[in-house]
Amino acid sequence: MKQIKLMQGDNMKSLDLLPDNSIDSIVTDPPYGLSFMNKKWDYEVPSVEFWKKVYQKLKPGGHVLSFGGTRTYHRMVVNMEDAGFEIRDQIMWIYGSGFPKSLNIGKVFDKKNGNEREVVGKDIAGIRGDRKILNGLGEGEYDLTKGSSQYEGWGTALKPANEPICLARKPLSEKTIVDNVIKWGTGGINVDGCRIATDDKISIHSGNLFAGNSGIDNNNGFVSEGQENGRFPANILFDETAAEMLDEQMPFTSVTGKRSQKSIDNCIESRKESKGKTQCDTGGNITKITEYANDKGGASRFFYVAKVSKKERNLGLDDFEDKENKEVYGKGLNTATKLVTDKQKEDGVANRELVKNNHPTLKPINLMTYLCRLITPPGGIVLDPFMGSGSTGISACLEGFRFVGMELQEDYFKIAEARINNFEEYRKLLK
């Protein structure tokens, strides 16, 4: 098979053209069933029938990473499980740029009951969450108001800040993981290839979330020399904005120190009681006092951070026409706002952003590259049956994998095709 195979049309029909047990991994961002921006393709989550067909094409032991919406994730996962997949874990992609789409109950209550509201400031429509433009009220300044009813300050939604990713696996065909890997190349995840790089000397081992990790699974609180390859990959991923916010709120520093004699004595006693099963340090010397270095930095360094490049949206699309961006409409604007007025542009309030790739749910290349690497064996085939504008395909190719992509919408398919065929242009963005 050549490195890239792209298929435009109904993915159920496209899947029929693939041999059974031929795909090594699936990394995809399917419809969430939220009717996003009134798009028909987002009316439902993928069905059990769809996942059964995907199941047939995936090798035994092959993994799936599938994004879902916070409100409908359960429906997707149940369908996957009913199709035969084992649900292995849930990865949380946490980001800081989400915008709350919440109804101001107090304001609507006051309007309905004819209550007066105190003017506390001014808002230019669409800038600070007052979505008058979307409601057809047009451009201009509007009063920011505050009421006094018992419903003031109440709303209907939280700020979106995460998307769950289901980690599922097709059951093994062999008796053991190793035998399955030998036969199919699938069954495990690439731990060392996805470790979180660090300059810290990882030395504290315990059940604490922020402990280092040498790959030894225990909760005995012993100290070791650390892991040069980096921290063990976690089931939490951040974007750059969320990582910065976390570090501001939770700086993390530990003090240089030594294991106390009391700690050693307790370990000796515990080792006796467990008949040698308890470990006190990695050197096997239970009376050794181990020194460890200062451990500094923000809490986000314990998790993988996907840096989002502003250039990656349009790269490889020089010959495409500009279209209004459906995701980002100017600095400071509500990301859901579709109408930016000429007056706002002239006044410097907003800049209508014209882009060549206007796919509304674009995922960062850096994030998708990490996910492809996590579950795909060397030289393996990555399938994305909901290709969109091709971020998974770019990521798979950058990692040296082969890629099969499927997309129903012709416009998005053409964008994906151009971006994937120019995948080498994205390499410098990952540095």
VOLUMDO-841014 format. One record per residue (C-alpha): residue number from 0; residue in three letters; x, y negated, z. Coordinates in Angstrom, 3 decimals, always signed. Layout:
N
NUM; ALA; X; Y; Z;
...
END
This chain:
431
0; MET; +0.000; +0.000; +0.000;
1; LYS; +1.235; -3.517; -0.789;
2; GLN; +1.725; -5.944; +2.083;
3; ILE; -1.463; -7.964; +1.512;
4; LYS; -4.909; -6.727; +0.437;
5; LEU; -7.744; -9.282; +0.461;
6; MET; -11.388; -8.396; -0.200;
7; GLN; -14.190; -10.925; -0.751;
8; GLY; -17.772; -9.916; -0.035;
9; ASP; -19.803; -7.905; +2.472;
10; ASN; -17.344; -6.284; +4.877;
11; MET; -19.538; -3.172; +5.262;
12; LYS; -19.057; -2.483; +1.547;
13; SER; -15.386; -3.421; +1.692;
14; LEU; -14.790; -1.031; +4.579;
15; ASP; -16.157; +1.830; +2.469;
16; LEU; -13.227; +1.310; +0.090;
17; LEU; -10.629; +2.039; +2.769;
18; PRO; -9.465; +5.578; +3.604;
19; ASP; -10.474; +6.957; +6.997;
20; ASN; -7.781; +6.887; +9.719;
21; SER; -5.650; +4.457; +7.687;
22; ILE; -5.616; +1.279; +9.816;
23; ASP; -3.164; +0.815; +12.712;
24; SER; -4.793; -2.133; +14.475;
25; ILE; -7.663; -4.612; +14.230;
26; VAL; -7.311; -8.256; +15.261;
27; THR; -10.432; -10.260; +14.522;
28; ASP; -12.605; -13.220; +15.469;
29; PRO; -16.139; -12.090; +14.587;
30; PRO; -19.432; -14.021; +14.871;
31; TYR; -20.408; -14.717; +18.478;
32; GLY; -24.162; -14.659; +17.888;
33; LEU; -24.537; -18.302; +18.948;
34; SER; -25.791; -19.788; +15.664;
35; PHE; -22.724; -22.038; +15.735;
36; MET; -23.413; -25.239; +13.766;
37; ASN; -26.528; -23.452; +12.446;
38; LYS; -24.356; -21.098; +10.378;
39; LYS; -26.196; -17.946; +9.266;
40; TRP; -23.040; -15.872; +9.628;
41; ASP; -23.100; -16.556; +13.379;
42; TYR; -26.656; -15.382; +14.069;
43; GLU; -25.691; -11.961; +15.447;
44; VAL; -22.731; -10.180; +16.983;
45; PRO; -21.362; -7.238; +14.940;
46; SER; -23.680; -4.240; +15.162;
47; VAL; -23.057; -0.699; +16.387;
48; GLU; -23.199; +0.423; +12.742;
49; PHE; -20.435; -2.021; +11.859;
50; TRP; -18.185; -0.853; +14.686;
51; LYS; -18.813; +2.794; +13.762;
52; LYS; -17.523; +2.079; +10.271;
53; VAL; -14.491; +0.247; +11.694;
54; TYR; -13.944; +3.209; +14.017;
55; GLN; -13.716; +5.556; +11.015;
56; LYS; -10.992; +3.479; +9.373;
57; LEU; -8.838; +3.049; +12.499;
58; LYS; -6.264; +5.687; +13.360;
59; PRO; -6.803; +7.680; +16.573;
60; GLY; -5.240; +5.659; +19.393;
61; GLY; -5.466; +2.464; +17.351;
62; HIS; -6.365; -0.702; +19.256;
63; VAL; -8.845; -3.489; +18.575;
64; LEU; -8.549; -7.074; +19.790;
65; SER; -11.847; -8.848; +19.169;
66; PHE; -12.747; -12.362; +20.307;
67; GLY; -16.173; -12.993; +21.791;
68; GLY; -18.273; -15.813; +23.190;
69; THR; -18.730; -16.157; +26.939;
70; ARG; -22.524; -15.845; +26.650;
71; THR; -22.626; -12.941; +24.195;
72; TYR; -19.384; -11.056; +24.878;
73; HIS; -21.285; -8.301; +26.685;
74; ARG; -23.405; -7.579; +23.615;
75; MET; -20.332; -7.180; +21.432;
76; VAL; -18.562; -4.933; +23.935;
77; VAL; -21.591; -2.688; +24.455;
78; ASN; -21.878; -2.258; +20.680;
79; MET; -18.192; -1.329; +20.477;
80; GLU; -18.554; +1.165; +23.303;
81; ASP; -21.683; +2.682; +21.751;
82; ALA; -19.710; +3.124; +18.514;
83; GLY; -17.183; +5.300; +20.382;
84; PHE; -14.437; +2.892; +21.430;
85; GLU; -12.775; +2.993; +24.853;
86; ILE; -12.843; -0.458; +26.489;
87; ARG; -9.323; -0.875; +27.862;
88; ASP; -9.187; -4.446; +29.111;
89; GLN; -10.323; -8.029; +28.637;
90; ILE; -7.846; -10.766; +27.717;
91; MET; -8.813; -14.330; +28.568;
92; TRP; -7.675; -17.060; +26.160;
93; ILE; -7.827; -20.241; +28.227;
94; TYR; -7.739; -23.649; +26.551;
95; GLY; -8.036; -27.248; +27.682;
96; SER; -9.737; -28.978; +24.764;
97; GLY; -13.313; -27.756; +25.117;
98; PHE; -16.097; -30.340; +25.286;
99; PRO; -19.169; -29.867; +27.515;
100; LYS; -22.455; -29.814; +25.610;
101; SER; -24.719; -30.446; +28.562;
102; LEU; -28.112; -32.161; +28.788;
103; ASN; -28.207; -35.011; +31.325;
104; ILE; -31.290; -33.891; +33.227;
105; GLY; -31.441; -36.986; +35.410;
106; LYS; -31.467; -39.298; +32.413;
107; VAL; -34.205; -37.366; +30.616;
108; PHE; -36.202; -37.136; +33.857;
109; ASP; -36.060; -40.915; +34.314;
110; LYS; -37.055; -41.561; +30.709;
111; LYS; -40.009; -39.198; +31.014;
112; ASN; -41.199; -40.850; +34.211;
113; GLY; -40.452; -44.455; +33.253;
114; ASN; -37.799; -44.901; +35.945;
115; GLU; -35.260; -47.722; +35.633;
116; ARG; -31.563; -46.832; +35.513;
117; GLU; -28.599; -48.943; +36.609;
118; VAL; -26.169; -49.971; +33.833;
119; VAL; -22.648; -49.000; +34.935;
120; GLY; -20.677; -49.434; +31.696;
121; LYS; -20.611; -49.293; +27.918;
122; ASP; -20.199; -46.335; +25.574;
123; ILE; -19.500; -46.358; +21.847;
124; ALA; -21.662; -43.603; +20.417;
125; GLY; -19.891; -40.276; +20.201;
126; ILE; -16.793; -41.306; +22.151;
127; ARG; -17.402; -40.362; +25.770;
128; GLY; -20.027; -37.690; +25.495;
129; ASP; -23.090; -39.884; +24.868;
130; ARG; -24.190; -38.060; +21.707;
131; LYS; -26.465; -40.723; +20.239;
132; ILE; -25.004; -40.353; +16.772;
133; LEU; -25.999; -36.699; +16.735;
134; ASN; -29.479; -37.736; +17.797;
135; GLY; -29.791; -40.068; +14.832;
136; LEU; -29.368; -43.364; +16.684;
137; GLY; -26.410; -44.489; +14.584;
138; GLU; -23.395; -46.615; +15.395;
139; GLY; -22.897; -49.260; +18.064;
140; GLU; -22.423; -49.732; +21.795;
141; TYR; -24.789; -48.145; +24.283;
142; ASP; -25.258; -48.571; +27.990;
143; LEU; -23.843; -45.995; +30.374;
144; THR; -26.440; -45.686; +33.075;
145; LYS; -27.000; -44.095; +36.450;
146; GLY; -30.288; -43.141; +38.053;
147; SER; -31.388; -42.466; +41.618;
148; SER; -33.635; -39.437; +41.233;
149; GLN; -32.926; -36.104; +42.899;
150; TYR; -31.926; -34.744; +39.475;
151; GLU; -29.183; -37.298; +38.806;
152; GLY; -25.896; -35.559; +38.081;
153; TRP; -27.554; -32.319; +37.069;
154; GLY; -26.906; -30.780; +33.651;
155; THR; -27.292; -27.564; +31.717;
156; ALA; -23.804; -26.311; +30.811;
157; LEU; -20.196; -26.028; +31.933;
158; LYS; -17.170; -27.283; +30.028;
159; PRO; -16.026; -24.453; +27.726;
160; ALA; -12.450; -23.501; +28.560;
161; ASN; -12.030; -19.828; +27.679;
162; GLU; -12.839; -17.172; +25.132;
163; PRO; -12.737; -13.506; +26.146;
164; ILE; -10.946; -11.013; +23.910;
165; CYS; -11.934; -7.369; +24.136;
166; LEU; -9.059; -4.872; +24.095;
167; ALA; -10.496; -1.549; +22.939;
168; ARG; -8.979; +1.690; +21.667;
169; LYS; -10.140; +4.524; +19.488;
170; PRO; -9.797; +7.737; +21.534;
171; LEU; -6.664; +9.819; +21.044;
172; SER; -6.778; +12.851; +18.801;
173; GLU; -3.914; +14.531; +20.683;
174; LYS; -3.648; +15.691; +24.291;
175; THR; -1.154; +13.025; +25.364;
176; ILE; -0.262; +9.442; +24.444;
177; VAL; +3.221; +10.519; +23.344;
178; ASP; +1.884; +13.256; +21.081;
179; ASN; -0.580; +10.777; +19.570;
180; VAL; +2.206; +8.241; +18.963;
181; ILE; +4.321; +10.934; +17.301;
182; LYS; +1.475; +11.939; +14.966;
183; TRP; -0.171; +8.590; +14.215;
184; GLY; +2.171; +5.878; +15.507;
185; THR; -0.687; +4.490; +17.603;
186; GLY; -1.843; +4.712; +21.214;
187; GLY; +0.372; +2.277; +23.105;
188; ILE; +0.831; -1.474; +23.331;
189; ASN; +4.075; -3.356; +22.698;
190; VAL; +4.982; -4.430; +26.229;
191; ASP; +8.615; -5.438; +25.706;
192; GLY; +7.836; -7.172; +22.417;
193; CYS; +5.275; -9.378; +24.182;
194; ARG; +7.045; -10.188; +27.424;
195; ILE; +6.913; -13.822; +28.513;
196; ALA; +10.342; -15.383; +28.034;
197; THR; +11.893; -16.915; +31.150;
198; ASP; +15.175; -18.340; +32.399;
199; ASP; +14.213; -17.497; +35.990;
200; LYS; +15.822; -14.679; +37.876;
201; ILE; +12.782; -12.489; +38.486;
202; SER; +13.243; -10.973; +41.875;
203; ILE; +10.126; -10.825; +44.056;
204; HIS; +7.998; -7.717; +43.607;
205; SER; +4.622; -7.579; +45.260;
206; GLY; +0.922; -7.520; +44.525;
207; ASN; +0.909; -11.334; +44.337;
208; LEU; -0.281; -12.842; +41.044;
209; PHE; +2.833; -14.982; +40.783;
210; ALA; +5.367; -12.301; +41.627;
211; GLY; +8.050; -11.350; +39.153;
212; ASN; +7.896; -8.024; +37.395;
213; SER; +10.612; -5.472; +36.744;
214; GLY; +8.212; -2.974; +35.264;
215; ILE; +7.880; -1.016; +38.522;
216; ASP; +4.291; -0.600; +39.619;
217; ASN; +4.101; -0.908; +43.397;
218; ASN; +3.047; -3.363; +46.069;
219; ASN; +5.823; -2.905; +48.611;
220; GLY; +7.282; -6.398; +48.395;
221; PHE; +10.869; -5.298; +47.684;
222; VAL; +13.485; -7.448; +45.945;
223; SER; +15.421; -6.528; +42.815;
224; GLU; +17.675; -8.074; +40.221;
225; GLY; +14.777; -8.870; +37.907;
226; GLN; +13.970; -8.221; +34.271;
227; GLU; +16.156; -9.846; +31.615;
228; ASN; +13.618; -9.248; +28.861;
229; GLY; +11.007; -11.488; +30.485;
230; ARG; +7.818; -11.118; +32.484;
231; PHE; +5.350; -8.319; +31.899;
232; PRO; +2.559; -9.511; +29.541;
233; ALA; -0.654; -10.383; +31.357;
234; ASN; -4.315; -10.366; +30.340;
235; ILE; -4.418; -14.177; +30.524;
236; LEU; -3.231; -16.396; +27.662;
237; PHE; -3.072; -20.207; +27.627;
238; ASP; -2.992; -22.849; +24.977;
239; GLU; -0.516; -25.678; +25.459;
240; THR; -3.052; -28.115; +26.917;
241; ALA; -4.332; -25.646; +29.501;
242; ALA; -0.761; -24.741; +30.495;
243; GLU; +0.092; -28.396; +31.127;
244; MET; -3.059; -28.865; +33.199;
245; LEU; -2.266; -25.774; +35.278;
246; ASP; +1.307; -26.890; +35.920;
247; GLU; +0.149; -30.310; +37.092;
248; GLN; -2.273; -28.732; +39.551;
249; MET; -0.109; -25.824; +40.679;
250; PRO; +3.642; -26.455; +40.642;
251; PHE; +5.423; -23.396; +41.973;
252; THR; +8.635; -23.260; +43.971;
253; SER; +10.037; -20.613; +46.261;
254; VAL; +12.936; -21.128; +48.643;
255; THR; +16.276; -19.359; +48.355;
256; GLY; +16.465; -16.682; +51.003;
257; LYS; +17.399; -13.227; +52.161;
258; ARG; +15.451; -10.220; +53.285;
259; SER; +15.221; -10.320; +57.047;
260; GLN; +16.439; -7.499; +59.252;
261; LYS; +12.827; -7.086; +60.415;
262; SER; +11.747; -6.541; +56.815;
263; ILE; +14.472; -3.935; +56.384;
264; ASP; +13.513; -2.173; +59.620;
265; ASN; +9.860; -2.084; +58.555;
266; CYS; +10.875; -0.659; +55.201;
267; ILE; +12.981; +2.058; +56.841;
268; GLU; +10.068; +3.048; +59.055;
269; SER; +7.670; +3.020; +56.121;
270; ARG; +10.063; +5.158; +54.092;
271; LYS; +10.220; +7.732; +56.876;
272; GLU; +6.438; +7.884; +57.179;
273; SER; +5.998; +8.302; +53.436;
274; LYS; +8.738; +10.961; +53.266;
275; GLY; +10.883; +8.891; +50.933;
276; LYS; +8.145; +7.682; +48.585;
277; THR; +8.329; +4.034; +49.707;
278; GLN; +10.961; +1.907; +47.922;
279; CYS; +12.826; -0.903; +49.666;
280; ASP; +14.876; -2.167; +46.762;
281; THR; +15.867; -1.028; +43.274;
282; GLY; +19.368; -0.070; +44.347;
283; GLY; +18.099; +2.705; +46.573;
284; ASN; +20.015; +1.203; +49.525;
285; ILE; +17.308; +0.476; +52.070;
286; THR; +19.658; -1.434; +54.376;
287; LYS; +20.948; -3.781; +51.680;
288; ILE; +20.124; -7.490; +52.125;
289; THR; +19.286; -8.844; +48.663;
290; GLU; +19.639; -12.540; +47.878;
291; TYR; +17.394; -14.183; +45.332;
292; ALA; +17.608; -17.477; +43.504;
293; ASN; +15.378; -20.526; +43.641;
294; ASP; +12.215; -19.929; +41.660;
295; LYS; +10.937; -23.172; +40.191;
296; GLY; +8.519; -24.362; +37.540;
297; GLY; +4.823; -24.533; +36.814;
298; ALA; +2.499; -21.603; +37.297;
299; SER; +1.854; -21.312; +33.554;
300; ARG; +5.309; -19.795; +33.008;
301; PHE; +3.894; -16.489; +34.249;
302; PHE; +1.626; -16.246; +31.190;
303; TYR; +2.023; -16.474; +27.434;
304; VAL; +1.414; -19.978; +26.084;
305; ALA; +0.357; -20.415; +22.454;
306; LYS; +1.580; -23.753; +21.126;
307; VAL; -0.911; -25.125; +18.626;
308; SER; +0.579; -26.932; +15.664;
309; LYS; -1.327; -29.793; +14.041;
310; LYS; +0.258; -28.943; +10.690;
311; GLU; -0.932; -25.364; +10.418;
312; ARG; -4.508; -26.131; +9.297;
313; ASN; -3.629; -27.446; +5.813;
314; LEU; -0.297; -25.758; +5.126;
315; GLY; -0.234; -23.999; +1.740;
316; LEU; -3.363; -25.803; +0.497;
317; ASP; -1.844; -28.665; -1.537;
318; ASP; -4.076; -27.940; -4.531;
319; PHE; -7.309; -27.942; -2.499;
320; GLU; -9.637; -30.920; -2.245;
321; ASP; -10.055; -32.827; +1.001;
322; LYS; -13.203; -32.213; +3.035;
323; GLU; -14.494; -33.653; +6.285;
324; ASN; -13.152; -31.687; +9.210;
325; LYS; -15.943; -29.822; +10.980;
326; GLU; -13.886; -29.274; +14.112;
327; VAL; -11.940; -32.478; +14.855;
328; TYR; -13.279; -35.884; +13.886;
329; GLY; -10.872; -38.421; +15.268;
330; LYS; -8.896; -39.033; +18.424;
331; GLY; -11.113; -39.168; +21.480;
332; LEU; -14.240; -38.043; +19.669;
333; ASN; -16.579; -35.307; +20.730;
334; THR; -15.348; -32.268; +18.806;
335; ALA; -18.934; -31.463; +17.858;
336; THR; -19.547; -34.888; +16.302;
337; LYS; -20.084; -34.677; +12.558;
338; LEU; -20.889; -38.297; +11.755;
339; VAL; -18.219; -40.964; +12.154;
340; THR; -19.338; -44.341; +10.873;
341; ASP; -17.338; -46.649; +8.609;
342; LYS; -17.691; -49.379; +11.227;
343; GLN; -16.036; -47.181; +13.848;
344; LYS; -13.221; -46.489; +11.411;
345; GLU; -12.779; -50.209; +10.626;
346; ASP; -12.797; -51.098; +14.315;
347; GLY; -10.092; -48.520; +15.007;
348; VAL; -12.412; -46.558; +17.267;
349; ALA; -12.298; -43.404; +15.200;
350; ASN; -10.614; -41.977; +12.154;
351; ARG; -12.612; -39.723; +9.886;
352; GLU; -10.264; -36.779; +9.394;
353; LEU; -10.248; -35.280; +5.932;
354; VAL; -8.768; -31.794; +5.697;
355; LYS; -8.339; -29.115; +3.079;
356; ASN; -9.145; -26.313; +5.521;
357; ASN; -12.442; -27.132; +7.212;
358; HIS; -13.118; -23.774; +8.836;
359; PRO; -14.870; -24.572; +12.151;
360; THR; -13.400; -21.841; +14.386;
361; LEU; -9.720; -21.850; +13.425;
362; LYS; -7.440; -19.941; +15.810;
363; PRO; -3.775; -20.889; +16.433;
364; ILE; -1.201; -18.982; +14.377;
365; ASN; +0.982; -18.632; +17.459;
366; LEU; -1.826; -16.956; +19.393;
367; MET; -2.780; -14.566; +16.588;
368; THR; +0.873; -13.639; +15.995;
369; TYR; +1.194; -12.601; +19.626;
370; LEU; -1.987; -10.509; +19.459;
371; CYS; -0.909; -8.749; +16.255;
372; ARG; +2.467; -7.923; +17.791;
373; LEU; +0.867; -6.637; +20.993;
374; ILE; -1.099; -3.768; +19.429;
375; THR; +0.462; -3.031; +16.021;
376; PRO; +3.256; -0.465; +15.568;
377; PRO; +6.256; -1.407; +13.375;
378; GLY; +5.275; -1.543; +9.705;
379; GLY; +1.629; -0.960; +10.600;
380; ILE; -1.522; -2.194; +8.867;
381; VAL; -3.582; -4.936; +10.565;
382; LEU; -7.249; -5.250; +9.566;
383; ASP; -9.354; -8.386; +10.004;
384; PRO; -12.897; -7.758; +8.725;
385; PHE; -13.888; -11.362; +9.564;
386; MET; -10.918; -13.123; +8.004;
387; GLY; -12.211; -16.713; +7.995;
388; SER; -9.433; -18.986; +6.769;
389; GLY; -6.759; -16.328; +7.206;
390; SER; -4.920; -17.013; +10.478;
391; THR; -4.726; -13.301; +11.374;
392; GLY; -3.353; -12.487; +7.919;
393; ILE; -0.648; -15.133; +8.182;
394; SER; +0.288; -13.861; +11.627;
395; ALA; +0.414; -10.204; +10.560;
396; CYS; +2.670; -11.023; +7.607;
397; LEU; +4.981; -13.149; +9.746;
398; GLU; +5.440; -10.143; +12.027;
399; GLY; +6.292; -7.874; +9.090;
400; PHE; +3.002; -5.963; +9.161;
401; ARG; +0.779; -5.127; +6.219;
402; PHE; -2.612; -6.803; +6.189;
403; VAL; -6.136; -6.090; +4.995;
404; GLY; -8.522; -9.032; +5.182;
405; MET; -12.246; -9.291; +4.425;
406; GLU; -14.349; -12.454; +4.135;
407; LEU; -17.945; -12.983; +3.029;
408; GLN; -17.894; -16.736; +2.235;
409; GLU; -16.202; -17.490; -1.086;
410; ASP; -14.935; -20.949; -0.060;
411; TYR; -13.257; -19.630; +3.070;
412; PHE; -11.881; -16.647; +1.147;
413; LYS; -10.085; -18.954; -1.298;
414; ILE; -8.609; -20.942; +1.588;
415; ALA; -7.494; -17.740; +3.333;
416; GLU; -6.001; -16.342; +0.139;
417; ALA; -3.886; -19.455; -0.431;
418; ARG; -2.762; -19.687; +3.196;
419; ILE; -1.824; -16.007; +3.487;
420; ASN; +0.042; -15.964; +0.182;
421; ASN; +2.085; -18.877; +1.528;
422; PHE; +2.632; -17.311; +4.950;
423; GLU; +6.393; -17.983; +4.938;
424; GLU; +5.658; -21.719; +5.194;
425; TYR; +4.281; -21.113; +8.683;
426; ARG; +7.433; -19.539; +10.087;
427; LYS; +8.991; -22.833; +11.115;
428; LEU; +5.833; -23.758; +13.060;
429; LEU; +6.371; -20.872; +15.486;
430; LYS; +9.753; -22.114; +16.700;
END
